[in-house]
Amino acid sequence: MVDISAISKLIGMYEFVTILLIIGAGLGGISEIAKNKLIGYPAFAAGGIGIIILLLVLFLPSIIIGSQISHR
């Protein structure tokens, strides 16, 4: 059986990634509308961090979450 606290941590990480991607997309859209590159750089950073965390959670969940998810 899978530990519920590990699942809660995983859901929390996905929520955090979703928030970062929404912020990145919003800043990217504002940057494109305003033709302001200075707003585009934080959008790229927030989106990039979100994608990196997402890939880490998908491929190495025990490192990010801090617990092993057992598949019994």
PDB file of N, CA, C and O in Angstrom:
ATOM      1  N   MET A   1       0.845  -1.187   0.000  1.00  0.00           N
ATOM      2  CA  MET A   1       0.000   0.000   0.000  1.00  0.00           C
ATOM      3  C   MET A   1       0.887   1.247   0.000  1.00  0.00           C
ATOM      4  O   MET A   1       1.931   1.275   0.652  1.00  0.00           O
ATOM      5  N   VAL A   2       0.473   2.248  -0.717  1.00  0.00           N
ATOM      6  CA  VAL A   2       1.251   3.481  -0.841  1.00  0.00           C
ATOM      7  C   VAL A   2       0.927   4.406   0.330  1.00  0.00           C
ATOM      8  O   VAL A   2      -0.231   4.541   0.727  1.00  0.00           O
ATOM      9  N   ASP A   3       1.955   5.038   0.874  1.00  0.00           N
ATOM     10  CA  ASP A   3       1.789   5.954   1.997  1.00  0.00           C
ATOM     11  C   ASP A   3       1.058   7.217   1.543  1.00  0.00           C
ATOM     12  O   ASP A   3       1.420   7.822   0.534  1.00  0.00           O
ATOM     13  N   ILE A   4       0.040   7.606   2.284  1.00  0.00           N
ATOM     14  CA  ILE A   4      -0.776   8.762   1.899  1.00  0.00           C
ATOM     15  C   ILE A   4       0.029  10.057   1.974  1.00  0.00           C
ATOM     16  O   ILE A   4      -0.180  10.954   1.157  1.00  0.00           O
ATOM     17  N   SER A   5       0.941  10.173   2.933  1.00  0.00           N
ATOM     18  CA  SER A   5       1.732  11.404   3.033  1.00  0.00           C
ATOM     19  C   SER A   5       2.641  11.574   1.816  1.00  0.00           C
ATOM     20  O   SER A   5       2.891  12.702   1.390  1.00  0.00           O
ATOM     21  N   ALA A   6       3.140  10.469   1.249  1.00  0.00           N
ATOM     22  CA  ALA A   6       3.966  10.560   0.043  1.00  0.00           C
ATOM     23  C   ALA A   6       3.127  11.029  -1.139  1.00  0.00           C
ATOM     24  O   ALA A   6       3.594  11.814  -1.964  1.00  0.00           O
ATOM     25  N   ILE A   7       1.899  10.553  -1.221  1.00  0.00           N
ATOM     26  CA  ILE A   7       1.008  10.994  -2.299  1.00  0.00           C
ATOM     27  C   ILE A   7       0.671  12.472  -2.128  1.00  0.00           C
ATOM     28  O   ILE A   7       0.603  13.210  -3.112  1.00  0.00           O
ATOM     29  N   SER A   8       0.461  12.911  -0.884  1.00  0.00           N
ATOM     30  CA  SER A   8       0.177  14.325  -0.630  1.00  0.00           C
ATOM     31  C   SER A   8       1.344  15.208  -1.042  1.00  0.00           C
ATOM     32  O   SER A   8       1.144  16.286  -1.602  1.00  0.00           O
ATOM     33  N   LYS A   9       2.562  14.756  -0.765  1.00  0.00           N
ATOM     34  CA  LYS A   9       3.745  15.518  -1.180  1.00  0.00           C
ATOM     35  C   LYS A   9       3.830  15.586  -2.699  1.00  0.00           C
ATOM     36  O   LYS A   9       4.181  16.626  -3.257  1.00  0.00           O
ATOM     37  N   LEU A  10       3.516  14.494  -3.363  1.00  0.00           N
ATOM     38  CA  LEU A  10       3.556  14.468  -4.823  1.00  0.00           C
ATOM     39  C   LEU A  10       2.519  15.425  -5.413  1.00  0.00           C
ATOM     40  O   LEU A  10       2.809  16.145  -6.369  1.00  0.00           O
ATOM     41  N   ILE A  11       1.327  15.432  -4.851  1.00  0.00           N
ATOM     42  CA  ILE A  11       0.281  16.348  -5.314  1.00  0.00           C
ATOM     43  C   ILE A  11       0.707  17.793  -5.075  1.00  0.00           C
ATOM     44  O   ILE A  11       0.474  18.658  -5.920  1.00  0.00           O
ATOM     45  N   GLY A  12       1.328  18.057  -3.931  1.00  0.00           N
ATOM     46  CA  GLY A  12       1.821  19.403  -3.642  1.00  0.00           C
ATOM     47  C   GLY A  12       2.870  19.862  -4.633  1.00  0.00           C
ATOM     48  O   GLY A  12       2.888  21.029  -5.025  1.00  0.00           O
ATOM     49  N   MET A  13       3.747  18.954  -5.042  1.00  0.00           N
ATOM     50  CA  MET A  13       4.764  19.308  -6.030  1.00  0.00           C
ATOM     51  C   MET A  13       4.130  19.624  -7.381  1.00  0.00           C
ATOM     52  O   MET A  13       4.542  20.565  -8.058  1.00  0.00           O
ATOM     53  N   TYR A  14       3.120  18.833  -7.775  1.00  0.00           N
ATOM     54  CA  TYR A  14       2.440  19.111  -9.037  1.00  0.00           C
ATOM     55  C   TYR A  14       1.714  20.450  -8.992  1.00  0.00           C
ATOM     56  O   TYR A  14       1.673  21.164  -9.995  1.00  0.00           O
ATOM     57  N   GLU A  15       1.137  20.802  -7.836  1.00  0.00           N
ATOM     58  CA  GLU A  15       0.493  22.112  -7.700  1.00  0.00           C
ATOM     59  C   GLU A  15       1.525  23.235  -7.833  1.00  0.00           C
ATOM     60  O   GLU A  15       1.265  24.244  -8.488  1.00  0.00           O
ATOM     61  N   PHE A  16       2.682  23.061  -7.219  1.00  0.00           N
ATOM     62  CA  PHE A  16       3.741  24.066  -7.301  1.00  0.00           C
ATOM     63  C   PHE A  16       4.212  24.249  -8.741  1.00  0.00           C
ATOM     64  O   PHE A  16       4.413  25.375  -9.196  1.00  0.00           O
ATOM     65  N   VAL A  17       4.387  23.138  -9.455  1.00  0.00           N
ATOM     66  CA  VAL A  17       4.802  23.198 -10.858  1.00  0.00           C
ATOM     67  C   VAL A  17       3.741  23.901 -11.692  1.00  0.00           C
ATOM     68  O   VAL A  17       4.061  24.716 -12.557  1.00  0.00           O
ATOM     69  N   THR A  18       2.476  23.582 -11.430  1.00  0.00           N
ATOM     70  CA  THR A  18       1.384  24.229 -12.173  1.00  0.00           C
ATOM     71  C   THR A  18       1.382  25.733 -11.956  1.00  0.00           C
ATOM     72  O   THR A  18       1.193  26.500 -12.900  1.00  0.00           O
ATOM     73  N   ILE A  19       1.591  26.154 -10.723  1.00  0.00           N
ATOM     74  CA  ILE A  19       1.635  27.594 -10.428  1.00  0.00           C
ATOM     75  C   ILE A  19       2.797  28.256 -11.161  1.00  0.00           C
ATOM     76  O   ILE A  19       2.633  29.339 -11.722  1.00  0.00           O
ATOM     77  N   LEU A  20       3.978  27.615 -11.163  1.00  0.00           N
ATOM     78  CA  LEU A  20       5.127  28.192 -11.876  1.00  0.00           C
ATOM     79  C   LEU A  20       4.857  28.303 -13.373  1.00  0.00           C
ATOM     80  O   LEU A  20       5.214  29.301 -13.999  1.00  0.00           O
ATOM     81  N   LEU A  21       4.226  27.279 -13.948  1.00  0.00           N
ATOM     82  CA  LEU A  21       3.939  27.326 -15.384  1.00  0.00           C
ATOM     83  C   LEU A  21       2.899  28.388 -15.714  1.00  0.00           C
ATOM     84  O   LEU A  21       2.998  29.047 -16.749  1.00  0.00           O
ATOM     85  N   ILE A  22       1.908  28.564 -14.852  1.00  0.00           N
ATOM     86  CA  ILE A  22       0.896  29.609 -15.076  1.00  0.00           C
ATOM     87  C   ILE A  22       1.543  30.989 -14.986  1.00  0.00           C
ATOM     88  O   ILE A  22       1.256  31.862 -15.805  1.00  0.00           O
ATOM     89  N   ILE A  23       2.413  31.189 -14.001  1.00  0.00           N
ATOM     90  CA  ILE A  23       3.112  32.479 -13.882  1.00  0.00           C
ATOM     91  C   ILE A  23       3.981  32.723 -15.108  1.00  0.00           C
ATOM     92  O   ILE A  23       3.997  33.828 -15.650  1.00  0.00           O
ATOM     93  N   GLY A  24       4.698  31.704 -15.545  1.00  0.00           N
ATOM     94  CA  GLY A  24       5.552  31.845 -16.731  1.00  0.00           C
ATOM     95  C   GLY A  24       4.753  32.175 -17.975  1.00  0.00           C
ATOM     96  O   GLY A  24       5.149  33.036 -18.760  1.00  0.00           O
ATOM     97  N   ALA A  25       3.616  31.486 -18.163  1.00  0.00           N
ATOM     98  CA  ALA A  25       2.786  31.753 -19.336  1.00  0.00           C
ATOM     99  C   ALA A  25       2.171  33.146 -19.276  1.00  0.00           C
ATOM    100  O   ALA A  25       2.092  33.840 -20.289  1.00  0.00           O
ATOM    101  N   GLY A  26       1.737  33.550 -18.086  1.00  0.00           N
ATOM    102  CA  GLY A  26       1.162  34.886 -17.935  1.00  0.00           C
ATOM    103  C   GLY A  26       2.166  35.982 -18.216  1.00  0.00           C
ATOM    104  O   GLY A  26       1.869  36.932 -18.941  1.00  0.00           O
ATOM    105  N   LEU A  27       3.357  35.855 -17.645  1.00  0.00           N
ATOM    106  CA  LEU A  27       4.393  36.851 -17.902  1.00  0.00           C
ATOM    107  C   LEU A  27       4.826  36.840 -19.359  1.00  0.00           C
ATOM    108  O   LEU A  27       5.123  37.890 -19.930  1.00  0.00           O
ATOM    109  N   GLY A  28       4.864  35.654 -19.964  1.00  0.00           N
ATOM    110  CA  GLY A  28       5.222  35.568 -21.383  1.00  0.00           C
ATOM    111  C   GLY A  28       4.191  36.250 -22.264  1.00  0.00           C
ATOM    112  O   GLY A  28       4.544  36.930 -23.228  1.00  0.00           O
ATOM    113  N   GLY A  29       2.915  36.070 -21.935  1.00  0.00           N
ATOM    114  CA  GLY A  29       1.855  36.735 -22.702  1.00  0.00           C
ATOM    115  C   GLY A  29       1.903  38.242 -22.547  1.00  0.00           C
ATOM    116  O   GLY A  29       1.752  38.976 -23.524  1.00  0.00           O
ATOM    117  N   ILE A  30       2.113  38.706 -21.321  1.00  0.00           N
ATOM    118  CA  ILE A  30       2.212  40.150 -21.085  1.00  0.00           C
ATOM    119  C   ILE A  30       3.430  40.710 -21.813  1.00  0.00           C
ATOM    120  O   ILE A  30       3.371  41.801 -22.379  1.00  0.00           O
ATOM    121  N   SER A  31       4.528  39.967 -21.799  1.00  0.00           N
ATOM    122  CA  SER A  31       5.743  40.397 -22.484  1.00  0.00           C
ATOM    123  C   SER A  31       5.506  40.536 -23.984  1.00  0.00           C
ATOM    124  O   SER A  31       5.976  41.488 -24.607  1.00  0.00           O
ATOM    125  N   GLU A  32       4.776  39.586 -24.556  1.00  0.00           N
ATOM    126  CA  GLU A  32       4.510  39.631 -26.001  1.00  0.00           C
ATOM    127  C   GLU A  32       3.574  40.787 -26.347  1.00  0.00           C
ATOM    128  O   GLU A  32       3.778  41.471 -27.350  1.00  0.00           O
ATOM    129  N   ILE A  33       2.564  41.004 -25.531  1.00  0.00           N
ATOM    130  CA  ILE A  33       1.611  42.095 -25.790  1.00  0.00           C
ATOM    131  C   ILE A  33       2.311  43.453 -25.658  1.00  0.00           C
ATOM    132  O   ILE A  33       2.139  44.336 -26.498  1.00  0.00           O
ATOM    133  N   ALA A  34       3.106  43.602 -24.586  1.00  0.00           N
ATOM    134  CA  ALA A  34       3.761  44.887 -24.326  1.00  0.00           C
ATOM    135  C   ALA A  34       5.037  45.070 -25.130  1.00  0.00           C
ATOM    136  O   ALA A  34       5.619  46.154 -25.122  1.00  0.00           O
ATOM    137  N   LYS A  35       5.481  44.028 -25.826  1.00  0.00           N
ATOM    138  CA  LYS A  35       6.749  44.068 -26.567  1.00  0.00           C
ATOM    139  C   LYS A  35       7.898  44.484 -25.652  1.00  0.00           C
ATOM    140  O   LYS A  35       8.761  45.279 -26.022  1.00  0.00           O
ATOM    141  N   ASN A  36       7.877  43.911 -24.430  1.00  0.00           N
ATOM    142  CA  ASN A  36       8.877  44.243 -23.420  1.00  0.00           C
ATOM    143  C   ASN A  36       9.673  42.988 -23.093  1.00  0.00           C
ATOM    144  O   ASN A  36       9.150  42.053 -22.487  1.00  0.00           O
ATOM    145  N   LYS A  37      10.932  42.973 -23.494  1.00  0.00           N
ATOM    146  CA  LYS A  37      11.766  41.789 -23.265  1.00  0.00           C
ATOM    147  C   LYS A  37      12.122  41.613 -21.792  1.00  0.00           C
ATOM    148  O   LYS A  37      12.399  40.495 -21.358  1.00  0.00           O
ATOM    149  N   LEU A  38      12.121  42.687 -21.024  1.00  0.00           N
ATOM    150  CA  LEU A  38      12.468  42.570 -19.614  1.00  0.00           C
ATOM    151  C   LEU A  38      11.442  41.746 -18.840  1.00  0.00           C
ATOM    152  O   LEU A  38      11.791  41.140 -17.827  1.00  0.00           O
ATOM    153  N   ILE A  39      10.202  41.707 -19.284  1.00  0.00           N
ATOM    154  CA  ILE A  39       9.196  40.862 -18.646  1.00  0.00           C
ATOM    155  C   ILE A  39       9.335  39.425 -19.145  1.00  0.00           C
ATOM    156  O   ILE A  39       8.946  38.492 -18.442  1.00  0.00           O
ATOM    157  N   GLY A  40       9.872  39.235 -20.318  1.00  0.00           N
ATOM    158  CA  GLY A  40      10.018  37.902 -20.887  1.00  0.00           C
ATOM    159  C   GLY A  40      11.071  37.057 -20.194  1.00  0.00           C
ATOM    160  O   GLY A  40      10.941  35.835 -20.141  1.00  0.00           O
ATOM    161  N   TYR A  41      12.111  37.683 -19.664  1.00  0.00           N
ATOM    162  CA  TYR A  41      13.165  36.913 -19.007  1.00  0.00           C
ATOM    163  C   TYR A  41      12.676  36.200 -17.744  1.00  0.00           C
ATOM    164  O   TYR A  41      12.966  35.015 -17.575  1.00  0.00           O
ATOM    165  N   PRO A  42      11.942  36.879 -16.847  1.00  0.00           N
ATOM    166  CA  PRO A  42      11.402  36.137 -15.694  1.00  0.00           C
ATOM    167  C   PRO A  42      10.385  35.076 -16.107  1.00  0.00           C
ATOM    168  O   PRO A  42      10.258  34.049 -15.441  1.00  0.00           O
ATOM    169  N   ALA A  43       9.664  35.314 -17.192  1.00  0.00           N
ATOM    170  CA  ALA A  43       8.716  34.311 -17.691  1.00  0.00           C
ATOM    171  C   ALA A  43       9.474  33.056 -18.120  1.00  0.00           C
ATOM    172  O   ALA A  43       9.057  31.939 -17.812  1.00  0.00           O
ATOM    173  N   PHE A  44      10.565  33.238 -18.818  1.00  0.00           N
ATOM    174  CA  PHE A  44      11.385  32.099 -19.237  1.00  0.00           C
ATOM    175  C   PHE A  44      11.963  31.378 -18.025  1.00  0.00           C
ATOM    176  O   PHE A  44      12.008  30.148 -17.997  1.00  0.00           O
ATOM    177  N   ALA A  45      12.404  32.137 -17.025  1.00  0.00           N
ATOM    178  CA  ALA A  45      12.982  31.527 -15.821  1.00  0.00           C
ATOM    179  C   ALA A  45      11.928  30.743 -15.038  1.00  0.00           C
ATOM    180  O   ALA A  45      12.180  29.608 -14.634  1.00  0.00           O
ATOM    181  N   ALA A  46      10.745  31.336 -14.819  1.00  0.00           N
ATOM    182  CA  ALA A  46       9.694  30.647 -14.060  1.00  0.00           C
ATOM    183  C   ALA A  46       9.223  29.399 -14.791  1.00  0.00           C
ATOM    184  O   ALA A  46       9.054  28.347 -14.174  1.00  0.00           O
ATOM    185  N   GLY A  47       9.010  29.505 -16.097  1.00  0.00           N
ATOM    186  CA  GLY A  47       8.602  28.340 -16.874  1.00  0.00           C
ATOM    187  C   GLY A  47       9.680  27.271 -16.915  1.00  0.00           C
ATOM    188  O   GLY A  47       9.380  26.080 -16.833  1.00  0.00           O
ATOM    189  N   GLY A  48      10.932  27.691 -17.041  1.00  0.00           N
ATOM    190  CA  GLY A  48      12.038  26.736 -17.064  1.00  0.00           C
ATOM    191  C   GLY A  48      12.196  25.998 -15.748  1.00  0.00           C
ATOM    192  O   GLY A  48      12.429  24.789 -15.737  1.00  0.00           O
ATOM    193  N   ILE A  49      12.072  26.713 -14.640  1.00  0.00           N
ATOM    194  CA  ILE A  49      12.143  26.073 -13.331  1.00  0.00           C
ATOM    195  C   ILE A  49      10.989  25.101 -13.151  1.00  0.00           C
ATOM    196  O   ILE A  49      11.165  24.011 -12.607  1.00  0.00           O
ATOM    197  N   GLY A  50       9.796  25.504 -13.613  1.00  0.00           N
ATOM    198  CA  GLY A  50       8.634  24.615 -13.533  1.00  0.00           C
ATOM    199  C   GLY A  50       8.837  23.331 -14.316  1.00  0.00           C
ATOM    200  O   GLY A  50       8.497  22.250 -13.835  1.00  0.00           O
ATOM    201  N   ILE A  51       9.389  23.438 -15.518  1.00  0.00           N
ATOM    202  CA  ILE A  51       9.634  22.247 -16.347  1.00  0.00           C
ATOM    203  C   ILE A  51      10.708  21.361 -15.712  1.00  0.00           C
ATOM    204  O   ILE A  51      10.582  20.137 -15.719  1.00  0.00           O
ATOM    205  N   ILE A  52      11.752  21.964 -15.169  1.00  0.00           N
ATOM    206  CA  ILE A  52      12.814  21.174 -14.531  1.00  0.00           C
ATOM    207  C   ILE A  52      12.277  20.417 -13.325  1.00  0.00           C
ATOM    208  O   ILE A  52      12.571  19.234 -13.154  1.00  0.00           O
ATOM    209  N   ILE A  53      11.494  21.088 -12.489  1.00  0.00           N
ATOM    210  CA  ILE A  53      10.914  20.413 -11.325  1.00  0.00           C
ATOM    211  C   ILE A  53       9.962  19.308 -11.768  1.00  0.00           C
ATOM    212  O   ILE A  53       9.937  18.234 -11.167  1.00  0.00           O
ATOM    213  N   LEU A  54       9.179  19.565 -12.814  1.00  0.00           N
ATOM    214  CA  LEU A  54       8.265  18.542 -13.324  1.00  0.00           C
ATOM    215  C   LEU A  54       9.025  17.305 -13.790  1.00  0.00           C
ATOM    216  O   LEU A  54       8.634  16.183 -13.470  1.00  0.00           O
ATOM    217  N   LEU A  55      10.101  17.495 -14.539  1.00  0.00           N
ATOM    218  CA  LEU A  55      10.886  16.360 -15.013  1.00  0.00           C
ATOM    219  C   LEU A  55      11.546  15.610 -13.854  1.00  0.00           C
ATOM    220  O   LEU A  55      11.619  14.381 -13.872  1.00  0.00           O
ATOM    221  N   LEU A  56      12.023  16.341 -12.853  1.00  0.00           N
ATOM    222  CA  LEU A  56      12.612  15.679 -11.695  1.00  0.00           C
ATOM    223  C   LEU A  56      11.586  14.860 -10.927  1.00  0.00           C
ATOM    224  O   LEU A  56      11.879  13.747 -10.491  1.00  0.00           O
ATOM    225  N   VAL A  57      10.382  15.408 -10.759  1.00  0.00           N
ATOM    226  CA  VAL A  57       9.333  14.672 -10.050  1.00  0.00           C
ATOM    227  C   VAL A  57       8.918  13.442 -10.839  1.00  0.00           C
ATOM    228  O   VAL A  57       8.635  12.398 -10.252  1.00  0.00           O
ATOM    229  N   LEU A  58       8.877  13.550 -12.153  1.00  0.00           N
ATOM    230  CA  LEU A  58       8.470  12.406 -12.962  1.00  0.00           C
ATOM    231  C   LEU A  58       9.512  11.286 -12.960  1.00  0.00           C
ATOM    232  O   LEU A  58       9.157  10.112 -12.856  1.00  0.00           O
ATOM    233  N   PHE A  59      10.787  11.640 -13.073  1.00  0.00           N
ATOM    234  CA  PHE A  59      11.815  10.622 -13.237  1.00  0.00           C
ATOM    235  C   PHE A  59      12.555  10.267 -11.954  1.00  0.00           C
ATOM    236  O   PHE A  59      13.055   9.149 -11.833  1.00  0.00           O
ATOM    237  N   LEU A  60      12.641  11.177 -10.997  1.00  0.00           N
ATOM    238  CA  LEU A  60      13.348  10.915  -9.738  1.00  0.00           C
ATOM    239  C   LEU A  60      12.518  11.397  -8.546  1.00  0.00           C
ATOM    240  O   LEU A  60      12.947  12.303  -7.833  1.00  0.00           O
ATOM    241  N   PRO A  61      11.349  10.814  -8.318  1.00  0.00           N
ATOM    242  CA  PRO A  61      10.472  11.349  -7.265  1.00  0.00           C
ATOM    243  C   PRO A  61      11.060  11.233  -5.865  1.00  0.00           C
ATOM    244  O   PRO A  61      10.753  12.068  -5.014  1.00  0.00           O
ATOM    245  N   SER A  62      11.889  10.233  -5.591  1.00  0.00           N
ATOM    246  CA  SER A  62      12.404  10.071  -4.232  1.00  0.00           C
ATOM    247  C   SER A  62      13.370  11.191  -3.852  1.00  0.00           C
ATOM    248  O   SER A  62      13.500  11.509  -2.670  1.00  0.00           O
ATOM    249  N   ILE A  63      14.045  11.790  -4.820  1.00  0.00           N
ATOM    250  CA  ILE A  63      14.973  12.880  -4.526  1.00  0.00           C
ATOM    251  C   ILE A  63      14.201  14.155  -4.176  1.00  0.00           C
ATOM    252  O   ILE A  63      14.560  14.854  -3.228  1.00  0.00           O
ATOM    253  N   ILE A  64      13.159  14.456  -4.924  1.00  0.00           N
ATOM    254  CA  ILE A  64      12.407  15.688  -4.712  1.00  0.00           C
ATOM    255  C   ILE A  64      11.492  15.584  -3.495  1.00  0.00           C
ATOM    256  O   ILE A  64      11.450  16.496  -2.669  1.00  0.00           O
ATOM    257  N   ILE A  65      10.771  14.493  -3.384  1.00  0.00           N
ATOM    258  CA  ILE A  65       9.778  14.349  -2.320  1.00  0.00           C
ATOM    259  C   ILE A  65      10.435  13.967  -1.005  1.00  0.00           C
ATOM    260  O   ILE A  65       9.962  14.368   0.059  1.00  0.00           O
ATOM    261  N   GLY A  66      11.508  13.206  -1.058  1.00  0.00           N
ATOM    262  CA  GLY A  66      12.212  12.834   0.151  1.00  0.00           C
ATOM    263  C   GLY A  66      11.770  11.504   0.722  1.00  0.00           C
ATOM    264  O   GLY A  66      12.112  11.179   1.859  1.00  0.00           O
ATOM    265  N   SER A  67      11.029  10.739  -0.028  1.00  0.00           N
ATOM    266  CA  SER A  67      10.602   9.422   0.445  1.00  0.00           C
ATOM    267  C   SER A  67      10.510   8.483  -0.740  1.00  0.00           C
ATOM    268  O   SER A  67      10.328   8.906  -1.881  1.00  0.00           O
ATOM    269  N   GLN A  68      10.640   7.208  -0.447  1.00  0.00           N
ATOM    270  CA  GLN A  68      10.513   6.195  -1.480  1.00  0.00           C
ATOM    271  C   GLN A  68       9.042   5.800  -1.593  1.00  0.00           C
ATOM    272  O   GLN A  68       8.390   5.518  -0.588  1.00  0.00           O
ATOM    273  N   ILE A  69       8.531   5.782  -2.807  1.00  0.00           N
ATOM    274  CA  ILE A  69       7.171   5.291  -3.054  1.00  0.00           C
ATOM    275  C   ILE A  69       7.284   3.827  -3.386  1.00  0.00           C
ATOM    276  O   ILE A  69       7.836   3.460  -4.423  1.00  0.00           O
ATOM    277  N   SER A  70       6.766   2.987  -2.513  1.00  0.00           N
ATOM    278  CA  SER A  70       6.878   1.549  -2.739  1.00  0.00           C
ATOM    279  C   SER A  70       5.730   1.062  -3.608  1.00  0.00           C
ATOM    280  O   SER A  70       4.594   1.518  -3.475  1.00  0.00           O
ATOM    281  N   HIS A  71       6.041   0.133  -4.494  1.00  0.00           N
ATOM    282  CA  HIS A  71       5.050  -0.444  -5.392  1.00  0.00           C
ATOM    283  C   HIS A  71       4.813  -1.891  -4.984  1.00  0.00           C
ATOM    284  O   HIS A  71       5.283  -2.804  -5.663  1.00  0.00           O
ATOM    285  N   ARG A  72       4.106  -2.117  -3.909  1.00  0.00           N
ATOM    286  CA  ARG A  72       3.861  -3.476  -3.425  1.00  0.00           C
ATOM    287  C   ARG A  72       2.586  -4.031  -3.975  1.00  0.00           C
ATOM    288  O   ARG A  72       2.225  -5.168  -3.669  1.00  0.00           O
TER     289      ARG A  72
END
